[in-house]
Amino acid sequence: MQVVIFLLILSLLILIHELGHFIAAKKFGMDVEEFGIGFPPRLKKLFVWKGTLFSLNLLPIGGFVKIKGEVADSTSEESALGSSATVRGEIQNMFWDKPIWQRAVVLLAGVFGNFVLGVVLFGVVYSVMGVPTQMGKVRIVEVSESSPAAEAGIVEGDVVKGFKESGDLIKMINENKGQEVVLVVMGEDGERNVRVIPRENPPEGEGSLGVLLSDTELVKLPWWQMPVKGVVVGTKEAYAWGSEIVKGLWGMVAGLANGEGVSEDVAGPVGIYKISAKVNEMGWLASLQFMGILSMNLAVLNILPLPALDGGRLVFLGLEMIIGKRLKNKIEGWVHGVGMILLLGLMVLVTIRDIIKL
């Protein structure tokens, strides 16, 4: 059942991406030959809507959109010179014959679809849980066992006075590693002074004090404000995750260039499945938030200027705009083909590493 849920999540994210391409292509009058649910071989023709065949395919991962003329060949380009009004009308419905800006919008529409999905999912989560609100105080939300904080008597729920943001407290602690500091703490028994010595070399995954801090709380607003506030916060979180993903991918590229290999933080399908299994145990809200993060991953990945991705195809549109004509289809096809092989090779290597970890 967990595998089925995982495949459904991935399929939804990819189908939303392809739906973005589909809607934009239809908007600009391009002929969309097929919208496939899953990948070939084809199992069944579902129905035809406005000239587009909707099909069900065997491999249950995502889907695809086949836009007429998206991969132009020499025959179709030569036919554009024909004098027949009927032929010319058919050519005008092809992807490659549309203005550059329209083709760019079609390519970007998939990325936009994943971004919007991320915003909606984050918005739903915060609409239910409450809107994160700065409270002007720093609260201890978790204390690690055998940590300096635990030995000093700091407990979950204590408020560290004199600090409005977690970052301020963290900065002060980092500046005093190995030295005794006195914290004014407010707990259930009132205010008290706590003497603690921050660790200089804390265990992996723990800070110098061994605590988890928060300067925000989830606040419930009137019901009619929650959806709007949820979407606002969701947009901010989508942007924040997008920024973190870009930094992570840049770090991966730098690591490959320096010969350091792929970072341990990068996961393939097997690694993502392992994470999703743990997330699903935490409830449906955690699963929705995880889906939002994956959707942002897909959006950022596709916008990168790499061959075979939407960003790589945008690069070719930019070159076409600069030189004033399309590059030969064979050149673009060769570049995207090599890029796809490299991306699949990287995915295989990461997947092998994930399996070895398991």
C-alpha positions as CSV (number, residue, x, y, z in Angstrom):
1,M,0.0,0.0,0.0
2,Q,2.9,2.4,0.8
3,V,4.3,1.8,-2.7
4,V,0.9,2.5,-4.2
5,I,0.6,5.8,-2.3
6,F,4.1,6.8,-3.3
7,L,3.4,6.2,-7.0
8,L,0.1,8.1,-6.7
9,I,1.9,11.1,-5.2
10,L,4.6,11.1,-7.9
11,S,2.0,10.7,-10.6
12,L,-0.1,13.6,-9.3
13,L,3.0,15.9,-9.2
14,I,4.0,15.0,-12.8
15,L,0.5,15.2,-14.2
16,I,0.0,18.7,-12.7
17,H,3.2,19.6,-14.5
18,E,2.0,18.2,-17.8
19,L,-1.4,19.8,-17.3
20,G,0.3,23.2,-17.2
21,H,1.9,22.5,-20.6
22,F,-1.5,21.2,-21.9
23,I,-3.5,24.3,-20.8
24,A,-1.0,26.8,-22.2
25,A,-0.6,24.9,-25.5
26,K,-4.4,24.9,-26.0
27,K,-4.6,28.5,-25.0
28,F,-2.3,29.4,-27.9
29,G,-4.1,27.3,-30.4
30,M,-1.5,24.4,-30.6
31,D,-2.7,21.0,-31.5
32,V,-2.2,18.6,-28.6
33,E,-2.2,15.1,-30.0
34,E,-2.2,13.1,-26.7
35,F,-2.4,13.5,-23.0
36,G,-1.1,10.3,-21.5
37,I,-1.7,9.1,-17.9
38,G,1.3,6.9,-17.2
39,F,4.0,6.1,-19.7
40,P,3.7,3.8,-22.7
41,P,2.9,1.1,-23.8
42,R,-0.7,2.3,-24.1
43,L,-3.3,0.2,-22.3
44,K,-6.5,2.0,-23.4
45,K,-7.8,5.0,-25.3
46,L,-10.0,6.8,-22.7
47,F,-11.7,9.6,-24.8
48,V,-11.0,12.4,-27.2
49,W,-11.6,16.0,-26.1
50,K,-11.2,19.0,-28.5
51,G,-8.9,16.9,-30.7
52,T,-6.7,15.5,-27.9
53,L,-6.6,11.8,-27.2
54,F,-6.6,11.0,-23.5
55,S,-4.9,7.6,-22.9
56,L,-4.2,5.3,-20.0
57,N,-0.7,3.7,-20.2
58,L,1.1,0.8,-18.5
59,L,3.8,2.4,-16.4
60,P,2.0,4.1,-13.5
61,I,4.5,7.0,-13.0
62,G,3.3,10.4,-14.1
63,G,2.3,11.1,-17.6
64,F,3.1,13.1,-20.8
65,V,1.7,15.6,-23.2
66,K,2.4,15.3,-26.9
67,I,2.2,18.7,-28.6
68,K,2.1,18.6,-32.4
69,G,5.4,20.0,-33.8
70,E,7.0,20.2,-30.4
71,V,9.9,18.2,-32.0
72,A,9.9,19.5,-35.5
73,D,11.4,17.5,-38.3
74,S,12.7,18.5,-41.7
75,T,9.5,17.3,-43.5
76,S,7.2,19.4,-41.4
77,E,9.4,22.5,-41.8
78,E,9.5,22.1,-45.5
79,S,5.8,21.7,-45.7
80,A,5.4,25.1,-44.3
81,L,6.4,26.5,-47.7
82,G,3.4,24.8,-49.3
83,S,0.8,27.1,-50.9
84,S,-2.2,25.2,-49.7
85,A,-4.3,27.2,-47.2
86,T,-5.3,24.0,-45.5
87,V,-1.7,22.9,-45.1
88,R,-0.7,26.3,-43.9
89,G,-3.4,26.3,-41.3
90,E,-2.2,22.9,-40.0
91,I,1.4,24.3,-39.8
92,Q,0.2,27.3,-37.8
93,N,-1.2,24.9,-35.1
94,M,2.2,23.4,-34.5
95,F,4.5,24.3,-31.6
96,W,7.5,25.3,-33.5
97,D,5.6,27.7,-35.8
98,K,4.3,29.8,-32.9
99,P,6.1,33.0,-31.6
100,I,9.0,32.5,-29.3
101,W,7.2,34.0,-26.3
102,Q,4.3,31.7,-26.7
103,R,6.6,28.6,-26.8
104,A,8.4,29.9,-23.8
105,V,5.1,30.3,-21.9
106,V,4.2,26.7,-22.8
107,L,7.5,25.4,-21.4
108,L,7.2,27.5,-18.3
109,A,3.6,26.5,-17.6
110,G,4.6,23.1,-16.2
111,V,7.0,24.7,-13.7
112,F,4.2,27.2,-12.8
113,G,1.8,24.4,-12.3
114,N,4.1,22.7,-9.7
115,F,4.7,26.0,-8.0
116,V,1.0,26.7,-7.6
117,L,0.4,23.1,-6.4
118,G,3.1,23.7,-3.7
119,V,1.4,27.0,-2.6
120,V,-2.0,25.3,-2.4
121,L,-0.7,22.3,-0.4
122,F,1.2,24.5,2.1
123,G,-1.8,26.8,2.3
124,V,-4.1,23.8,3.2
125,V,-1.6,22.7,5.9
126,Y,-1.4,26.1,7.5
127,S,-5.2,26.7,7.2
128,V,-5.8,23.6,9.3
129,M,-2.8,23.9,11.7
130,G,-2.7,27.6,12.2
131,V,-0.7,30.5,10.8
132,P,3.0,30.7,12.0
133,T,3.2,34.0,13.9
134,Q,6.2,35.7,15.4
135,M,5.6,35.9,19.2
136,G,8.6,38.1,20.2
137,K,10.0,35.4,22.5
138,V,12.1,32.2,22.2
139,R,10.6,29.0,23.4
140,I,12.4,25.6,24.0
141,V,10.4,23.0,22.1
142,E,12.7,20.0,22.5
143,V,15.7,19.0,24.7
144,S,18.1,16.3,23.7
145,E,19.0,13.7,26.3
146,S,22.4,14.1,28.1
147,S,22.9,17.5,26.5
148,P,24.2,20.6,28.3
149,A,20.6,22.0,28.4
150,A,19.2,18.8,29.9
151,E,22.0,18.6,32.6
152,A,21.3,22.3,33.4
153,G,17.6,21.6,34.1
154,I,16.2,23.3,31.0
155,V,12.9,21.6,29.9
156,E,10.5,21.7,27.0
157,G,8.2,24.7,27.2
158,D,10.7,27.0,28.9
159,V,11.0,30.5,27.5
160,V,14.5,32.1,27.3
161,K,14.1,35.8,28.3
162,G,16.0,38.6,26.6
163,F,15.7,37.3,23.1
164,K,13.0,38.0,20.5
165,E,14.3,35.7,17.7
166,S,15.9,32.3,17.8
167,G,18.8,33.5,15.6
168,D,19.8,36.0,18.3
169,L,20.1,33.3,21.0
170,I,21.9,30.9,18.6
171,K,24.4,33.7,17.7
172,M,25.1,34.4,21.4
173,I,25.6,30.6,22.2
174,N,27.9,30.2,19.2
175,E,30.1,33.1,20.4
176,N,30.5,31.5,23.8
177,K,31.2,27.8,23.1
178,G,33.1,26.2,25.8
179,Q,32.4,29.1,28.2
180,E,29.7,29.3,31.0
181,V,26.7,31.4,30.1
182,V,23.8,32.4,32.3
183,L,20.3,32.2,30.8
184,V,17.2,33.8,32.3
185,V,14.5,31.1,31.8
186,M,10.8,31.4,32.5
187,G,9.1,28.1,33.2
188,E,6.0,26.7,35.0
189,D,7.7,27.4,38.3
190,G,8.5,31.0,37.5
191,E,11.7,32.8,36.5
192,R,15.1,31.2,37.2
193,N,18.8,31.6,36.2
194,V,20.4,28.7,34.5
195,R,24.1,28.2,34.2
196,V,25.2,26.2,31.1
197,I,28.3,25.5,29.1
198,P,27.7,25.2,25.3
199,R,29.5,22.3,23.6
200,E,32.3,23.2,21.2
201,N,31.8,19.9,19.2
202,P,28.2,18.8,19.5
203,P,27.0,15.4,18.1
204,E,25.7,15.5,14.5
205,G,22.2,16.8,14.4
206,E,22.4,18.6,17.7
207,G,23.4,22.2,18.5
208,S,25.8,23.4,21.2
209,L,23.0,23.4,23.8
210,G,21.1,20.4,22.5
211,V,17.8,22.1,22.2
212,L,15.3,22.9,19.5
213,L,14.1,26.5,19.5
214,S,11.1,28.3,18.1
215,D,10.2,32.0,18.0
216,T,6.8,31.4,16.3
217,E,3.5,29.8,17.3
218,L,0.7,28.5,15.2
219,V,-2.2,30.9,15.7
220,K,-5.8,30.2,14.7
221,L,-7.5,33.2,13.1
222,P,-11.2,33.6,12.3
223,W,-12.3,30.8,9.9
224,W,-12.9,33.3,7.0
225,Q,-9.3,34.5,7.3
226,M,-7.5,31.2,7.5
227,P,-7.6,30.2,3.8
228,V,-6.2,33.6,2.7
229,K,-3.6,33.7,5.4
230,G,-2.7,30.0,4.7
231,V,-2.1,30.8,1.0
232,V,0.0,33.8,1.9
233,V,2.2,31.8,4.2
234,G,2.2,28.9,1.7
235,T,3.6,31.2,-1.0
236,K,6.4,32.3,1.3
237,E,7.2,28.7,2.2
238,A,7.1,27.6,-1.4
239,Y,9.6,30.4,-2.2
240,A,11.8,29.5,0.8
241,W,11.9,25.8,-0.2
242,G,12.6,26.8,-3.8
243,S,15.6,28.8,-2.6
244,E,16.9,26.0,-0.5
245,I,16.5,23.5,-3.3
246,V,18.5,25.8,-5.7
247,K,21.3,26.0,-3.1
248,G,21.3,22.3,-2.7
249,L,21.5,21.6,-6.5
250,W,24.2,24.2,-6.8
251,G,26.1,22.4,-4.1
252,M,25.6,19.1,-5.9
253,V,27.0,20.5,-9.1
254,A,29.9,22.1,-7.3
255,G,30.6,18.7,-5.6
256,L,30.6,16.9,-8.9
257,A,32.9,19.5,-10.5
258,N,35.4,19.3,-7.5
259,G,35.4,15.5,-7.6
260,E,33.6,15.2,-4.3
261,G,30.7,13.3,-5.7
262,V,27.0,13.6,-4.9
263,S,26.1,15.0,-1.5
264,E,24.6,12.6,1.0
265,D,21.6,14.9,1.2
266,V,20.7,14.1,-2.5
267,A,18.2,11.3,-2.7
268,G,16.9,9.3,-5.7
269,P,13.5,7.6,-6.1
270,V,14.3,4.9,-3.5
271,G,15.5,7.5,-1.0
272,I,12.5,9.7,-1.5
273,Y,10.3,6.6,-1.0
274,K,12.0,5.9,2.3
275,I,11.4,9.4,3.5
276,S,7.7,9.4,2.3
277,A,7.1,6.2,4.3
278,K,8.2,7.9,7.5
279,V,6.3,11.1,6.7
280,N,3.0,9.2,6.1
281,E,3.3,7.8,9.6
282,M,3.1,11.4,10.9
283,G,-0.4,12.0,9.4
284,W,-2.0,13.5,6.4
285,L,-0.9,17.0,7.1
286,A,2.7,16.0,7.1
287,S,2.1,14.1,3.8
288,L,0.6,17.2,2.2
289,Q,3.5,19.3,3.3
290,F,6.0,16.7,1.9
291,M,4.0,16.7,-1.4
292,G,4.4,20.5,-1.5
293,I,8.2,20.1,-1.0
294,L,8.4,17.5,-3.8
295,S,6.4,19.7,-6.1
296,M,8.8,22.6,-5.5
297,N,11.7,20.2,-6.2
298,L,10.1,19.3,-9.5
299,A,9.5,22.9,-10.4
300,V,13.1,24.0,-9.6
301,L,14.7,21.0,-11.3
302,N,12.8,21.6,-14.5
303,I,13.6,25.3,-14.7
304,L,17.4,24.5,-14.6
305,P,19.1,25.3,-18.0
306,L,20.1,21.6,-18.5
307,P,19.5,19.6,-21.7
308,A,16.3,17.6,-21.8
309,L,14.6,19.7,-19.2
310,D,12.3,22.7,-19.8
311,G,15.0,25.1,-18.8
312,G,17.4,23.6,-21.4
313,R,14.7,24.0,-24.1
314,L,14.3,27.6,-23.0
315,V,18.0,28.1,-23.6
316,F,17.5,27.0,-27.3
317,L,14.6,29.5,-27.6
318,G,17.0,32.2,-26.3
319,L,19.6,31.3,-28.9
320,E,16.9,31.4,-31.6
321,M,15.9,34.9,-30.5
322,I,19.5,36.0,-30.5
323,I,20.5,34.6,-33.9
324,G,17.1,35.2,-35.5
325,K,16.5,31.6,-36.7
326,R,15.9,28.1,-35.3
327,L,18.9,25.9,-34.9
328,K,18.7,22.6,-36.8
329,N,16.5,20.1,-35.2
330,K,19.2,17.5,-35.3
331,I,21.5,19.6,-33.1
332,E,18.9,20.3,-30.5
333,G,17.8,16.7,-30.5
334,W,21.4,15.5,-30.1
335,V,22.0,17.9,-27.2
336,H,18.8,16.9,-25.4
337,G,19.5,13.2,-26.0
338,V,23.0,13.4,-24.4
339,G,21.6,15.4,-21.5
340,M,18.9,12.8,-20.9
341,I,21.5,10.0,-20.8
342,L,23.6,12.0,-18.3
343,L,20.6,12.7,-16.1
344,L,19.4,9.1,-16.1
345,G,23.0,8.0,-15.4
346,L,23.1,10.3,-12.4
347,M,19.7,9.0,-11.2
348,V,20.9,5.4,-11.5
349,L,24.0,6.1,-9.4
350,V,22.1,7.9,-6.7
351,T,19.5,5.1,-6.7
352,I,22.2,2.5,-6.3
353,R,23.6,4.4,-3.4
354,D,20.1,4.6,-1.8
355,I,19.7,0.9,-2.1
356,I,23.1,0.2,-0.5
357,K,22.1,2.4,2.4
358,L,18.9,0.4,2.8
